[in-house]
Amino acid sequence: MRKTVTMTLAMAIMLAGGTAWAQTKKPMPTEDKLQEIDKTIKEVYRDEYTKRGPEERLALAKRLLDDGKTTKDGPTQYGLLIEARNIAHQIGSFDVAIAAGGELGENFEGVDGFDLRMRSLTAIRPLCKTEDEINTGLQAAEGVVDMALGAENFEAAQKGLQQVIEYAKLAKNLQRVADANKRITDIRGQATAFNLYKAAEERLKSDPEDAGAKYQVGSYLCLYRGEWDRGLPLTKDGADGAWAAASKMDLANPVAMTDMLKVADLWYDIGANRELQRGRVWHRAEFWYRLILPNADGLQKTRIEKRLDEIAKAKVPMLAVISEATRKSLPTDLELKRLRELCIAAKAPGAKAQATTELLTYMRNLNTRLNNGLVEYKESDFVARCKAEMQIREVLQKNGCGDLINSYASLHNQFVSFAALGKSRDDLASRIMAFERYNSTDKVLDGKTFDTAVRMAITNFVAKKPNEFRTPQQKAELVDFLKDRGIRSSGVDEYKKVLGNRGQ
């Protein structure tokens, strides 16, 4: 039915003199054109507009949003998204309003998507009367802040935090007000650091060996984006004494427990002496402490656990700067809600086989999208996609469809793709270590599955570089290199064993 409506609307607009085209940013329609489109929308969706219940109005807003995302004709798309947003404001739907604002900003010239999101938060706030409604608004505002930070739009992030403060006041949550004010101060520091980072990037274009500029770029990547594997090598020469010592020992990738503990303690001490950057520096201390913890015991284990508790209280969110391909691959809140609805329908008493088929098809479509666009696949892209898959798994588990997780799960494939896209031996090792780090806290793959994935990642990495790894000796040297870097997965040994069995 939806395809029919969308085609009918597109045809109606074209008959009225509109044209369809595809481009990254489209011009906004004129006021006269928008009025014409609005009349056509009301005509095409006449039946839906006659239904006035809250759930029916929400269904109409979602339908307009979905059709607006897929319609190619620029003026039609603009009209659909504007109308979806207007209805969302009337009924208090944060999800639809914020999603529509984002689509408008992404697709049309001169439209600030973040400004539209802020306006939606302001427009809906007076409708929030109950505790649940206010908390939903608070979460929506915090989500907009995270989106702004991900785009490194610090002005929008600060405006978003002002919205958080207003909703927190409605909720009479003074702690959230205090936390938001603290984040505003932190974001101002980020904005200053970002400007220095961009200036340093320009300096490196004319002088690639400028140690001060390399440190400025590297420290920003470490402290604000969390890209330590990429940023740390840039900082070792231009840093102060304590940072230089910690970075050089860190880059040596120690394996012995005593050496790993020294690195962790060095980063902890640096953070303790940098009040404004403490939580950010301690991200690196946490990384090393968590590597040590499984093999620690007695007083050493107690000491590490106390420090991890202290770090957890001080940590601040990192910028998760992800690629456009990854951003578009992630499931939206509306899609997760739809997945939940399909789960409930498939498990309802007397449900027909068609309901399960529809659920599986929907899952496969989400899966396919998450596995597309992996050309530029950084650690932040990988983590974002993994977390999205964990969200999907959680929906399946909580709504009686846990038995279908194996039909969907592709975290194993995500990791193999992420690691195999490494540009060098160092990059491959860094990617494997990144997932070891992620897996140590979220436990997304069990040990055996992870080891198998490591073996497959190495196999695929080697296959992509036939000129570099022609002989068995070259492949064996890669194995030794990975083990020297401190990668403890038995998947490395399994790869070497397979090499021996094949005589390669």
C-alpha positions in Angstrom: 0.0 0.0 0.0 2.8 2.4 0.9 4.5 2.0 -2.5 1.2 2.8 -4.2 0.7 5.9 -2.2 4.2 7.2 -2.8 4.0 6.6 -6.6 0.6 8.3 -6.7 2.0 11.3 -4.9 5.0 11.5 -7.1 2.9 11.3 -10.2 0.5 13.9 -8.9 3.4 16.3 -8.3 4.9 15.7 -11.7 1.5 16.3 -13.4 1.4 19.6 -11.4 4.7 20.6 -13.1 7.3 19.1 -10.7 10.3 17.2 -11.7 12.3 14.4 -10.1 16.0 14.5 -9.7 18.7 13.0 -7.5 21.5 15.1 -6.0 23.3 15.4 -2.7 21.6 18.7 -1.7 18.4 20.0 -3.2 17.1 23.5 -3.3 14.2 24.4 -1.0 10.9 24.7 -2.9 9.3 28.1 -3.2 6.4 29.1 -0.9 3.9 28.8 -3.8 5.3 25.3 -4.7 5.1 24.2 -1.1 1.5 25.3 -0.8 0.7 23.3 -4.0 2.5 20.2 -2.6 0.7 20.6 0.8 -2.7 20.4 -1.0 -1.6 17.3 -2.9 -0.4 15.6 0.2 -3.7 16.3 1.9 -5.5 14.8 -1.1 -3.4 11.7 -1.5 -3.5 10.9 2.3 -7.1 12.0 2.7 -8.2 8.8 4.5 -5.4 9.0 7.0 -6.1 12.6 7.8 -9.7 11.8 8.8 -8.4 9.6 11.7 -7.9 11.8 14.7 -6.8 9.4 17.5 -3.2 9.8 18.9 -2.0 6.5 17.6 -3.5 7.1 14.2 -1.9 10.5 14.0 1.4 9.0 15.0 1.0 6.3 12.3 0.4 9.1 9.7 3.4 11.1 10.8 5.6 7.9 10.5 4.2 7.2 7.1 4.9 10.7 5.9 8.4 10.4 7.3 9.1 7.1 5.7 7.7 8.2 2.3 9.7 11.4 2.6 12.9 9.4 3.0 12.4 7.5 -0.2 10.8 10.0 -2.5 13.2 11.3 -5.1 11.4 14.5 -6.1 12.9 17.3 -4.1 9.8 19.5 -3.5 7.7 16.4 -2.7 10.3 15.2 -0.2 10.5 18.5 1.5 6.7 18.8 1.8 6.4 15.2 3.2 9.1 15.8 5.8 7.7 19.2 6.9 4.3 17.7 7.3 5.6 14.7 9.3 7.5 17.2 11.5 4.4 19.4 12.0 2.2 16.5 13.0 4.9 15.2 15.3 5.0 18.6 17.1 1.2 18.4 17.6 1.2 14.9 19.1 4.5 15.1 21.0 6.5 12.6 19.0 10.2 13.3 19.6 11.4 10.4 17.4 9.5 11.6 14.2 10.2 15.3 14.7 14.0 14.8 15.3 14.3 12.3 12.4 12.4 14.6 10.0 14.6 17.6 11.0 17.7 15.5 10.4 16.5 14.4 6.9 15.7 18.0 6.0 19.1 19.2 7.0 20.8 16.4 5.1 18.9 16.8 1.9 18.2 20.5 1.4 20.4 23.5 0.8 20.3 26.2 3.5 18.6 24.0 6.1 20.3 23.4 9.4 19.3 20.0 10.7 20.5 20.7 14.2 18.6 23.9 14.4 15.4 22.1 13.4 16.0 19.4 16.0 16.4 22.2 18.7 13.2 23.8 17.6 11.4 20.5 17.8 12.6 20.0 21.4 11.3 23.5 22.2 8.0 23.0 20.4 7.2 19.7 22.2 8.3 20.6 25.7 5.0 22.3 26.7 3.2 19.0 25.9 5.2 17.1 28.4 3.2 16.7 31.5 3.8 13.3 32.9 7.1 12.0 34.3 7.5 9.5 31.4 6.9 12.3 28.9 9.4 14.6 30.5 12.1 11.8 30.7 11.5 10.9 27.1 12.2 14.6 26.2 15.3 14.6 28.4 16.6 11.5 26.6 15.8 13.0 23.2 17.7 16.2 24.1 20.7 14.1 25.2 20.5 12.2 22.0 20.7 15.4 20.0 23.8 16.4 22.0 25.5 13.2 21.1 24.6 13.6 17.4 26.1 17.1 17.5 29.2 15.9 19.1 29.6 13.1 16.6 29.5 15.7 13.9 31.9 17.9 15.9 29.3 20.7 15.8 30.1 22.2 19.2 27.8 25.1 19.0 24.8 22.8 18.4 26.0 20.5 21.2 26.0 23.4 23.7 22.5 24.5 22.5 21.4 20.9 22.9 22.7 20.9 26.5 20.6 24.0 27.2 17.6 21.9 26.1 18.8 19.1 28.5 18.8 21.6 31.3 15.3 22.8 30.5 13.9 19.2 30.5 15.9 18.3 33.6 14.4 21.3 35.4 10.9 20.0 34.4 11.9 16.7 35.9 13.2 18.4 39.0 16.4 16.5 38.5 19.1 18.9 39.8 21.9 16.3 39.3 21.2 16.2 35.5 21.2 20.1 35.5 24.6 20.1 37.2 25.9 17.4 34.8 24.7 19.3 31.8 26.4 22.5 33.0 29.6 20.6 33.5 29.4 19.2 30.0 29.0 22.7 28.6 32.3 23.7 30.1 33.9 20.5 28.8 32.5 21.1 25.3 33.9 24.6 25.2 37.3 23.0 25.9 36.7 20.6 23.1 35.9 23.4 20.7 39.2 25.1 21.6 41.1 21.9 21.1 39.4 21.3 17.8 40.4 24.7 16.5 44.0 24.0 17.5 43.8 20.5 15.9 42.6 22.0 12.6 45.3 24.6 12.7 48.0 22.0 13.4 46.7 19.9 10.4 47.4 22.9 8.2 50.9 23.3 9.6 51.7 19.6 8.9 50.8 20.2 5.2 53.8 22.5 4.9 56.0 20.7 7.5 55.1 17.1 8.0 57.8 16.7 10.7 56.6 19.6 12.9 56.7 17.8 16.3 54.4 20.3 18.0 51.8 20.1 15.3 51.9 16.3 15.3 51.4 16.3 19.1 48.4 18.7 18.7 46.8 16.5 16.1 47.6 13.2 17.9 46.5 14.4 21.3 43.1 15.5 19.9 42.6 12.2 18.2 43.4 10.4 21.5 41.6 12.6 24.0 38.5 13.7 22.1 37.9 11.0 19.5 39.3 8.1 21.4 41.5 7.0 18.4 44.5 6.2 20.5 46.0 3.7 18.1 46.0 6.4 15.4 46.9 9.4 17.5 49.4 8.1 20.0 52.3 7.6 17.5 52.0 11.3 16.6 52.5 12.5 20.2 55.6 10.7 21.3 58.1 13.4 20.1 56.3 16.7 20.9 54.9 15.8 24.3 55.9 16.8 27.7 58.0 14.4 29.8 55.3 12.4 31.4 53.2 12.0 28.3 56.3 11.2 26.2 57.3 8.4 28.7 53.8 6.9 28.8 53.3 7.0 25.0 56.7 5.4 24.2 56.0 2.6 26.7 52.5 2.2 25.4 53.6 2.0 21.8 56.1 -0.7 22.7 53.0 -2.9 23.3 54.2 -4.6 26.5 53.0 -8.2 27.2 54.4 -8.8 30.7 52.0 -8.0 33.5 54.5 -5.8 35.3 55.1 -3.7 32.2 51.4 -3.4 31.3 50.8 -2.2 34.9 53.5 0.4 34.6 51.8 1.8 31.4 48.4 1.8 33.1 49.8 3.6 36.1 51.6 6.2 34.0 48.3 7.1 32.2 46.5 7.2 35.5 49.0 9.6 37.0 48.9 11.9 34.0 45.1 12.0 34.3 45.3 12.7 38.0 47.5 15.7 37.3 45.3 17.1 34.5 42.0 18.1 36.1 40.3 19.4 33.0 41.3 16.3 30.9 41.3 13.7 33.7 38.4 11.7 32.5 39.7 11.6 28.9 43.3 10.5 29.8 41.9 7.9 32.1 40.2 6.2 29.1 43.7 4.9 28.2 44.5 3.9 31.8 41.2 1.9 31.8 42.2 0.1 28.6 45.4 -1.2 30.1 43.9 -2.0 33.5 41.1 -4.1 31.8 43.8 -6.0 29.9 45.5 -6.8 33.2 42.5 -7.5 35.4 41.6 -11.1 34.2 45.1 -12.3 35.3 45.4 -10.2 38.5 44.8 -11.5 42.0 45.1 -10.5 45.6 46.0 -6.9 46.5 46.9 -6.1 42.9 43.4 -7.0 41.7 41.8 -5.0 44.5 43.9 -2.0 43.6 43.0 -2.2 39.9 39.2 -2.6 40.7 39.3 0.5 42.9 41.0 2.5 40.2 38.5 1.3 37.6 35.6 2.4 39.9 37.3 5.8 40.2 37.8 6.1 36.4 34.2 5.1 35.8 33.0 8.1 37.8 35.4 10.5 36.1 35.1 9.4 32.4 33.5 11.6 29.8 32.0 10.5 26.5 34.4 10.3 23.6 33.5 11.8 20.2 32.4 8.9 18.1 33.1 10.4 14.6 31.7 7.8 12.2 31.6 7.7 8.4 28.6 8.8 6.5 28.2 5.2 5.3 28.1 3.9 8.8 25.7 6.6 10.0 23.2 5.6 7.3 23.6 1.9 8.1 22.5 2.2 11.7 18.9 1.3 12.6 16.7 4.2 13.8 14.5 4.3 16.9 11.5 3.9 14.6 13.0 0.8 13.0 13.8 -0.8 16.4 10.2 -0.1 17.4 9.0 -1.8 14.2 11.3 -4.7 14.9 9.7 -5.1 18.3 6.2 -5.0 16.8 7.1 -7.7 14.3 8.6 -9.9 17.1 5.4 -9.6 19.1 3.3 -10.4 16.0 5.4 -13.4 15.2 5.2 -14.9 18.7 1.5 -14.1 19.3 -0.8 -17.1 19.9 -2.1 -18.5 16.6 0.4 -16.4 14.5 0.7 -17.4 10.9 4.0 -18.4 9.3 3.8 -15.2 7.2 4.4 -13.2 10.4 7.7 -15.0 11.0 8.7 -14.6 7.4 8.0 -10.8 7.6 10.2 -10.6 10.7 13.1 -12.5 9.2 12.9 -10.4 6.0 13.0 -7.2 8.1 16.0 -8.6 10.1 17.9 -9.5 6.9 17.3 -6.0 5.5 18.8 -4.4 8.6 21.7 -6.9 8.5 22.5 -6.2 4.8 22.5 -2.5 5.5 24.8 -2.8 8.5 27.3 -4.8 6.4 27.4 -2.4 3.5 29.8 0.6 3.0 32.8 -0.8 4.8 35.5 0.9 2.6 36.5 3.4 5.2 36.0 1.4 8.4 37.6 3.0 11.5 37.3 1.7 15.0 34.5 4.2 15.7 32.6 2.8 12.7 33.1 -0.8 13.9 32.0 0.0 17.5 28.9 1.9 16.2 27.9 -1.1 14.0 28.5 -3.6 16.8 26.4 -1.6 19.2 23.6 -1.4 16.7 23.7 -5.2 16.3 23.6 -5.5 20.1 20.5 -3.3 20.1 18.8 -5.6 17.6 19.8 -8.7 19.6 18.3 -7.1 22.7 15.0 -6.4 21.0 14.8 -10.0 19.8 15.8 -11.4 23.2 13.3 -9.2 25.2 10.4 -9.9 22.9 10.5 -13.7 22.8 12.6 -14.1 19.6 15.9 -15.0 21.1 15.8 -18.3 19.1 16.2 -16.2 15.9 19.4 -14.4 16.9 21.6 -16.9 15.2 19.6 -16.3 12.0 20.5 -12.6 12.2 23.8 -12.3 14.1 26.8 -11.0 12.0 29.1 -9.5 14.7 31.6 -12.2 13.7 31.4 -10.9 10.1 31.6 -7.3 11.2 34.9 -8.0 13.0 36.4 -10.0 10.1 35.6 -7.1 7.7 36.9 -4.5 10.2 40.2 -6.3 10.7 40.8 -7.4 7.1 40.5 -3.9 5.9 43.7 -3.0 7.7 46.1 -1.1 5.4 49.3 -2.5 7.0 50.5 -5.1 9.5 50.4 -2.4 12.2 46.9 -1.5 11.2 45.7 -5.1 11.3 47.2 -5.6 14.7 45.6 -2.4 16.0 42.2 -3.5 14.7 42.4 -6.9 16.3 43.5 -5.2 19.6 40.6 -2.7 19.3 38.1 -5.6 19.1 39.8 -7.4 22.0 39.4 -4.2 24.0 35.7 -3.8 23.0 35.0 -7.5 23.5 36.6 -7.5 27.0 33.8 -5.3 28.3 30.8 -6.0 26.1 31.4 -9.8 25.6 29.8 -9.8 22.2 31.7 -13.0 21.0 32.7 -15.9 23.1 36.3 -17.0 23.2 36.1 -19.7 20.6 34.1 -17.6 18.1 36.5 -14.7 18.6 39.5 -16.9 17.9 37.9 -18.2 14.7 37.2 -14.7 13.6 40.8 -13.6 14.2 42.0 -16.5 12.0 39.6 -15.6 9.3 40.6 -11.9 9.5 44.2 -12.8 9.0 43.4 -15.0 6.1 41.4 -12.3 4.4 44.0 -9.7 5.1 46.7 -11.8 3.5 44.4 -12.6 0.5 44.0 -8.8 -0.1 47.8 -8.4 -0.4 49.1 -11.2 -2.6 52.3 -9.3 -3.6 53.2 -8.7 0.0 52.6 -12.2 1.3 53.7 -14.5 -1.5 55.7 -17.1 0.5 55.0 -19.2 3.6 57.9 -17.4 5.3 56.3 -14.0 4.8 53.0 -15.3 6.2 54.8 -16.8 9.2 56.6 -13.5 9.8 53.2 -11.8 10.0 52.1 -14.3 12.7 55.2 -13.6 14.7 54.7 -9.9 14.3 51.1 -10.1 15.6 52.2 -12.2 18.6 55.0 -9.7 19.3 52.4 -7.0 19.4 50.7 -8.8 22.3 47.8 -10.3 20.5 47.0 -13.4 22.6 44.1 -14.9 20.6 44.7 -18.6 19.7 43.3 -17.6 16.3 46.8 -16.4 15.4 48.2 -19.9 16.2 45.3 -21.5 14.3 46.2 -19.5 11.2 49.9 -20.7 11.5 48.7 -24.3 11.9 46.5 -24.0 8.8 49.5 -22.7 6.9 51.6 -25.7 7.9 48.8 -28.2 7.0 48.5 -26.6 3.6 52.2 -26.3 3.1 51.8 -22.7 2.1 
